[in-house]
Amino acid sequence: MFSKNTKGNIINAVVIFGIVAFIGYFIISRFVLSSYLVPSNSMEPAILPNDRIWVNKIGFCSYFSLWGKGFKIPGFKEPQRGNVVVFHFPEGDSVLIKSPFYNVYELRAEGKLEKILRDTQDSLIYLPIKYRPNYVKRIVGLPGDTIIGVNKKVYYNGKKNSPNYDVKHLYKLFGGDAVRIKIDISDICKETEGYIVCSITNKELTELLSLSCVDSIEQCNNNRTCGYYFPEELDNVNRWNTNEFGPIIVPKKGKSLDITSENLPYYRRIISIYENNLLCVKNDSVFVNGVFAKSYTPKQDYYFVMGDNRDLSIDSRNWGFVPYDHIIGLVFCN
């Protein structure tokens, strides 16, 4: 039999252990390491649908709530080109209450938002950064870079991006039924009598070219994965697509950007949404917080991200830059 003192000591030890364990779990999950389940194929072949990824959060901006108040811990780590990052979706600031998984900005660009709001009696709410959906993509453009896409190749500051990882692109494969046997069913996007459309890597492309059952292979050019391309206001003029886009200057903290009414669409969200300034245009003149502005200096760094499954990913080519304070952490992956 235990004495009363012994029982009391055991209870105290269990309580203390539970408190320490809870605090440890809170610190680790909030600031050190977290896991996420990836639902889409936009990062194939590095990350497959339903893969669970682990994210290193040390050094990045962190948000947490305590006693009903929100707190932010500033980050000190800088992501590098080629890093795979998890971040809060920049366009996730506005959400439909009844249909939270819709992209409000895409619906608005397609002219469907007002009809949905009217037909479903739904309404929009604003979400703080920490509550916005989590996305995973690879960084291809760092703060200050000039990014351009030409013929399925990405260039930064005039240099060709030579990745040490595999990317996928869409191709049309012409041939008989035997062609389908050689392709992973998950890579097939469309089937017709004459050809199939599939998303494959360069290595897979080389292997297919050597097969006698493949009559010919064509690249799928001018593919558009989304209802609009960044910047949305200039999409009808640029008509960019997954393989041809830019040049786009990625904003850098402390580096002044020339601002005109013509190039404002590139930086509108940065100035008014991400950095919370009052922005307006009068007679082709730009005013920030009521002051005429020919330039703007960002208060934080921004990044240009893309999915490895290039022609099937919705990313910075569609909705623009990822602010530094939206980045959750680096992914442990290929």
C-alpha positions, 0 to 999 in steps of 0.5 A: 500500500502507498502512503498518502504522501507517496500517492500525493507525490505520484499525482503531482508527478503525473500532473507536472509531466502532463503540463510539461508534455503539453507545453512541449507539444505546443512549442514543437507544433507551433514553432519547430515541426508540423506535418501536413497532408497534401491533397493535390498533384501540383507538386508531382513527382516530388510530392504525390497526392495524399503524401504526408509532409514534414515542415521545418518551421524554425526561423519563420513567422509564427502566429498563435493565440493565447487568452483570446489574443493573437501574437506574432513572432517575427522570422529570421530565416530566408528561404532559398531558390529551389526550397519547397515551402508551405505557406498560407494562401495569399488569396485566402483572405476572402472566403465564402462562409458556405463554400470556403474551398472556393477561390473568391478571386477566381470566381470574381474573374470568371464573373460567377461570384455575384451569382453564387452570393445571390443564389446561395444567400452566402456571404464573404468574411475576412480571414487573418493570415494564420487561418488561411488555407495552407499551400505547398509550392517550390520557390523559383523567384527570390526577392529582387529577381526578374522572372520570365517563362519562355518555352517551358523554361524559367529564367531569373535575372536572365539566367536559366533556372537549372533545377536539380529536381524533376518537373512535369509538363503536358504532352500529346502522345499519338499511337495505338492502345499500347501507349496507354499501357506504358503510362501511369494512369494517374498521369493521364489527363485526357483520352481521345481516339487519336491521342492521349494527354499526359503529364510526364517528366523529361526522363519519361519523355525520353523513354516514351520516344524510344517506344515503337508503339508511340507514333509521335509526341507533341508539347501542349502549348498555351495551356491555362490552368486557371480563370485568370493569370497574374496580374488579373487586371492585365490578363486580357492584354498579356494572355500569359499561360503556364509556359509563357509569362513575364517578365515579372519583378519580385518585390524585395524589402527596402528596394524601391519599385517605380509605380505608375497606373500602368504597372500598378496591377503587379503591386496593388495587393502588396501595397493595399492588402499585404502591407495595409496601405490606403491606395487609390488612383486619380487621373492616372496618378497613384496615391498611397495614404493620400500622398502622390506616389511615383514609387513604393518601398516594400516592408517585407520580402516576396517570393515567386512560387511554382508547382513541379507539375508545371502545367497542372499547378495553380501558383504565382503565375495565377495569383502573384507573390507570396509575402514572407509573413505568409511562409510557414516553413520548409518542407523535408522532401526531394 
